[in-house]
Amino acid sequence: MTQPRRTRRILLFWAAAALIAALEAVLTASWLVGATAPRVYFSVADVPAREVGMVLGTLPYSCGRLSPVLAGRLQAAAELYHAGKVKTLVVSGASTPGDFYDEISFMTMDLVARGVPEDAIIGDGKSVRTLDSVLRMRDVFGYDGFITISQRDHCERALYLAGHHGIATIGFAAGILPGQYPNEIIQSAVRSPLACVKAVLDIAIDRRAKYPTER
């Protein structure tokens, strides 16, 4: 066997081994995170009432238009409020006041437009990641036993992270409003399993919130 052929076979072997290891990591992480699925509710009538709901943020605009993902979360949050399932909504995400990337101001205005009183909304603009959102709900705002509001897969990750930090939360699965482009659907499908791996790694290395105490 010539040296180039031998080198190619070795490279192929290690590439295959790396691919198998990556697939095992994704499957294991998805299984661990997916174990929280029974605590995610899909019906407003079925979800238990809690004092507070946490709305997880994301980029307000996608391709120059309102993100259908975020719109779905805000609609779900407003439905829970109007049904008396929560009395307060914490909008949680990244925020740079006056900048385009200001999730908190946008979510607050949208909820007010949906009939939620502004004094029933609390903004948390220092939660740059899902882990931060969960930890800051307890450590900064003093809430436990709240409802996490996002799409199903995101709720499961939040519940997984919360559970490992002793934070009691249930999830409410928001829909995705019409208008999503096919490339966004593909991106979401690819991102979800990778985000599960990231959540498991966050627990493994005991990562903490970037802003653990600041309001």
Stockholm file with secondary structure:
# STOCKHOLM 1.0

chainA/1-215         MTQPRRTRRILLFWAAAALIAALEAVLTASWLVGATAPRVYFSVADVPAREVGMVLGTLPYSCGRLSPVLAGRLQAAAELYHAGKVKTLVVSGASTPGDFYDEISFMTMDLVARGVPEDAIIGDGKSVRTLDSVLRMRDVFGYDGFITISQRDHCERALYLAGHHGIATIGFAAGILPGQYPNEIIQSAVRSPLACVKAVLDIAIDRRAKYPTER
#=GR chainA/1-215 SS CCHHHHHHHHHHHHHHHHHHHHHHHHHHHHHHHHTTGGGEECCTTTSCCCSEEEEECCCSEETTEECHHHHHHHHHHHHHHHTTSCSEEEEESBBCTTSSCBHHHHHHHHHHHTTCCGGGEEEETBCCSHHHHHHHHHHTTCCCSEEEEECHHHHHHHHHHHHHTTCCEEEEECCCCSCCCHHHHHHHHHHHHHHHHHHHHHHHTTCCCSSSSCC
#=GC SS_cons         CCHHHHHHHHHHHHHHHHHHHHHHHHHHHHHHHHTTGGGEECCTTTSCCCSEEEEECCCSEETTEECHHHHHHHHHHHHHHHTTSCSEEEEESBBCTTSSCBHHHHHHHHHHHTTCCGGGEEEETBCCSHHHHHHHHHHTTCCCSEEEEECHHHHHHHHHHHHHTTCCEEEEECCCCSCCCHHHHHHHHHHHHHHHHHHHHHHHTTCCCSSSSCC
//
